[in-house]
Amino acid sequence: MTKQHFSSKKFIDTPLIRLLVLSIMPGTKANRNAGAIPKPANRNTFWSRGTGWYMMALVDVLEFLPENHRERQKLVEILNHLSAALLKVQDPKTGLWYQVPDMGGREGNYLEASGSAMIIYAFAKGAKTGWLDQSYLETADTCFDSLIKNLVTEGEDGYPNLNNTIGGCGLGGNPYREADYHYYITEKKVVNDPKGVAPLIMAAIELNK
């Protein structure tokens, strides 16, 4: 499990270099489910839910990883590094994250619910367990309220709807799907998609523990 995280860190580092101008070792190995650097390497569009999945996996793995595990501290460092990176690409108005987080001002980009909810969950859990600074808990709480305010509306049936969740993204296939900016912003958005509703519920539970 720890090896999978380190492998994932390799392909997520290159877009973080572009985001933060930080000195990170770039990797070349592609991962076709993460939306970070699929082959060829010049397709380096940064995808919020791909990052959200990775963040959630980090904090959930750390919960069960033995305290004396030799790789534990490395995972905590990755969590802190990626969390700091995500703070730098928050939408300045809402505090949420765009579908393509590092291109918030670009035409067609939008605040994406599932990735934002996943990041909020990871921030809250990471802070409560002491792996992240306590300031991340306040950030998570503020961002959760902002997500409700900006992305949740009341439906005609009187029940809440979660908007702006990307239905699904992938690579390859026929017609071939490119991992570029245009692809990520044009895939269909789905109201109340479970991939957004579930992490939102998880974030709410974590914040209210």
Disulfide bonds with the S-S distance in Angstrom:
none
